[in-house]
């Protein structure tokens, strides 16, 4: 195991406190409590929508075991190169290391592993013999690809039918290439195909039950995503150039270069609005102006998305609402926030000029073809209702991703695909999948860090802003091998033993036995006094005290 110490800093206050064994409760001629090794849930694992065992693959990566790290990672997520680029990494927001200096750059290490696997040609695992069961997946987006991979691993024959000309869904047609290069995306998709998954393109499913019957599919997973733009009730006249952000990004993702003109206004405050504005700049717009009816504090886009847009010359006009589009003129109204933070009209109007207006007001799923199927129920917004096992009201038809209520992110969609595959597999086998109960989450205040390393977070290099507007070259670079190992070594291994020998060295009674690399330790209770020194010196809270069992008679 590589040491987690990068650069040691020791202060007098950092030294391990001296413990009076005679004064500590639980010690003495009769032990009233005993230490036990525990495994708690790291907050990064708990926060990951894809269900990745982040701490486990970081442990492999920090030791230089890259193949093992990648194999552990792809047990839950077959698209690490994609997620290392586009995930909003809530795992890092939850990371306990934030309380010391800064979170582990988990997404950057994930990208390193994904890119390394692509260069080395590592193949995804298939764990089971052919089952003889066939599953149809509608949609080759992140949720459909995830489900296909997980089902293929379990030995099922999988066919994906995709309405578009290329696989990836919104990964290909919604996320600009400067964030996700298409070659990297397609390489991870091809790896799933290499498992035997068949992807049929340019095939829009209209009659699902007929296709299920004629194809002999035993189950169906519908993951069509949200590709239909929402529209606002804005008067438009005089042949104004108005288009939606979904269509714009779709056209550009397909290789087209729509002409937007010199001045482009984008209406909306989400991540799609930021992508549309940055894309407009790359298409030649001299001015890209985002208009949003609330302020930055209430903006749905992630802060770094807005920061990157501003770096590239995009302007944002807050507290502004479009009232009318008449040719090149826009009538906008200045808004004001009320006490509850909701925007209210002020009656003050302005006129702006634009060659094109791009509406980025959200997306919804085109689920109309499912309304002909008895038993399937819908929410008012068109999303499909599913049971906890991801099955719709029609037996054998499951749904996930943006088609069902919930968080709409790439990582959440991959998590839905993984979850659905487990339930589909169980349903095909005539059983029920019951998720294992999770361990309690370990918080920062449960860790014991009298001595720790001060280690600044690795920084990914980015293209200078002036170099970005000339094309769709990837903006952010990955980590080198040395940087990836360093970053993985910053992990505190919260809640799980990483064999640091702290307890072994600190025990005054020699009551801890080392079992060898990867096997951790065990307590010799005939020597243990219950003094709790091991608990207090364990940096990651992998040891807890429990009341002495009444039947053992141990001391």
Secondary structure, DSSP 4 states (H G I P E B T S, - for coil): ---S-SSB---GGGSPPP--TTTSTT-SSS--EEEEE---B-HHHHH-TT---HHHHHHHHHTT-HHHHHHHHHTT-S-HHHHHHH---HHHHH-GGGGTS----HHHHHHHHHHHHHHHTPPPP--S---S-EEEEE--SHHHHHHHHHHHHTT-EEEEE-SSSSTTTHHHHTS-TTTS-HHHHHHHHHHHHTTT-EEE-S---S-HHHHHHHHT-SEEEE-----EEP----EEESS--EEEHHHHHHHHHTT------SEEEEE--SHHHHHHHHHHHHTT-SEEEEE-SS-GGG-SS-HHHHHHHHHTT-EEE-SEEEEEEETTEEEEEEEEE-TTS-EEEEEEEEEEE-SEEEE---EE---GGGGGSTT--B-TTSPBP--TTSB-SSTTEEE-GGGBSS--SHHHHHHHHHHHHHHHHHHHTT----PPPPPPBPPGGG---SS-B--PPP---B--HHHHTTS---SB----HHHHHHHHHT---TTS-----HHHHH-TT--EEE--TTT-EEE-TTT-----HHHHH-TT--EEEEEPPTTT---
